[in-house]
Structures are given as structure tokens and as C-alpha cells.
């Protein structure tokens, strides 16, 4: 014969389940939040690197005595910024454009330095090209006026 369960027996069956539910729900919610924080940190770091590279390269070109010195400075700055932000110099793609029609850079012109890079999101496997899709393109631009007596 089946006897009805009492109130205390019902509570005894649920003992310990609240902590298990809290841990399960906490992990399910915590993992995406941590991944989002790490991903945003990577994107922000790459953004800072691109902005710093564009700004410093534009200044280095404008303050250089000639093209050879500008090239040397650009290489050194790119290496230093890439190392500072945990990247390689190849991760930063530089493009220099000038406002004039003569040789670039030239005296009195306005130069525009554009830096492109990709922030690769963590823990994305290279299956089915997912690693190529999990990239955030980043672009930074700096503008600098060249001195009238440059070169």
C-alpha cells in the first residue's frame, strides 16, 4: 500500500539541489561573459595599436630629414608598437598617401597614414573557415602636414 508523502519528506528530496542549480546556471552565464570580456580586450588592444602606429608613423615621417630616415623610423616604430601590444609587425598594414601630385612625401603636403589590422577572436577553431570569419577589421588614420622645407 502506498502512503502519502509528508511535507518533511518532500523537502528532504530537494536537499542540495539549490546549490547545484546555482552552480549550473552560474557557469552557463559566466562563460559567455568572460569570453566577451576577453574578446573586447583583444579588439581594444588592436585598436590602440593601430591608432598609435598611425599617429607615430605620421609624426616620424613629418619630422624626418629625408625619405631614407623616414623609412628607418617607420620600421623602428612599427616594430616597437607591435611588440608593445603583443603583435608582429606584419599584423600592421601601413599605407601612406599624399595630397600633392609630386613625389610622396613632399614638402608642404598633407600626408595621411592609414593602418589596418585584424583582431582575431580567441578559441575559434580553423574548421570550415571559421577562423577567417572570427576577425574584427580595425582601421586607424592620422593626418600630418609636412614642413615646407622637408627633404
N, C-alpha and C positions, 0 to 999 in steps of 0.2 A: 504494500500500500504506500502511496506517495503522500508525504506530509508536506504542507506548505512551508516555504522558506520564511524565516523570520527576518526582521529588519537588520539585526546584527549580522546574520549570515550573508545577507546581500552586501553589506559594507565590507565584510571580510574578503569577498571575492574581488573587490575593486582595489584592495590594498596594493600600493606601489605602482599603479597604472598612471597616476598623475605625473610622477617624475619621468616615467618612460615617454609619455606623450609630450611633456615639456622638452625633453632632450631631442626627440624626433622632430618636432616642429621647429625647435631652435636650430638644428642642423640644416633642415630644409630651407630655412630663411637666411641663415648665416652664410652659407657657401656662396650664393649669388651676390650677396652684399660685399663679401670680401673680394670676389672676383671683379666686381665693378670698381671697387676702390683701387685695386692693383692695376686694372686696365686704364683707369683715368690717370693714375700716376705715371704710367708709361707714356700716354698721349701728352700729358703736360710736360714731361721731361723732354720729349722730342720737339714740342712746340718752343720751349725755352731755348733749346739748342739751335733750332732754325732761326729764331729771332736774333739770338746772339751772333750767330755766324753772319747773317745778312748785315747787321749793323756794323760789326767789327771789320768785315771784309770791305765794306764801302768806305769806311774811315781809313783803312790801311791803304787802299788804292789812292784815295784823295791826298794822303799825306806822303806818299812815296815820291822819290825823286824822279824815277823813270819806270818804264814797263818791267824791266828785269827786277828791280827792287819790289815792285808791286806784286809780281808773280811769287817771289820768295816769301813775302809777307803773307800772301793769301794762303800758300801751302802751310806755313807755320801756324797761322790762325785756325785753319780748318782742322789740322791735326790736334791742336790744343783743345779746341771746343769739343771735338768728337771724343777725345779722351776724358774730358771733364764730365760729359754726360753719358759715358758708357757705350759709345757707339764707335764705328770705324769711320775714317774719313770718306770712304766710298759710299757710306749711307747718306751723305750730304751732297746733293747735286747743285752746283753753283751755276748761275747764268748772269752775265754782266751785259747790260745794254746801255748805249749812249744816246743822247738826244741829238747830237750833231751828225753830219754826213761824212765827216772825215774819219781818221783812224780812232779806234776806241781803246782806251780812254784818251781824251784830248783836253787841251787847256780850255777852261771856261765852260765845259759841257756839264750836263747833269747826268750822272750815272745812276743806274738802277740795278741793284744786286738782288737777285731772287734765289732763294734757297728752297729746294724741295726735298722732302724725306717722307718715309712711311713709318708709322708706328705699328709694329706687329703685335697683335693681341696675344697674350700668353695662353698656353695649353691648348692650342688649336692644332690638331694633327694634320699632316700633309696628305690626307686621304681625300680623293675626289677634288683636289684643288681648293680645299677649304682654307689652307694657309694663305693662298693668294687673295681670298675674299675677306679674310680677317685682318685687313690692313686699313689703317686710317691715314689717308694722304694729308700731309701738312705742307703749307707753303708760307714763307715769310719774305717780305720785301723791305728793302731800305733804299733810300734815295740820298745822294750826296752831290753837292756841287763841287766840281773840280776847280782848283785855283787857276787864275788866269795865266800864271807863269809856269804851269806844270810841264814837266818834260824838258 
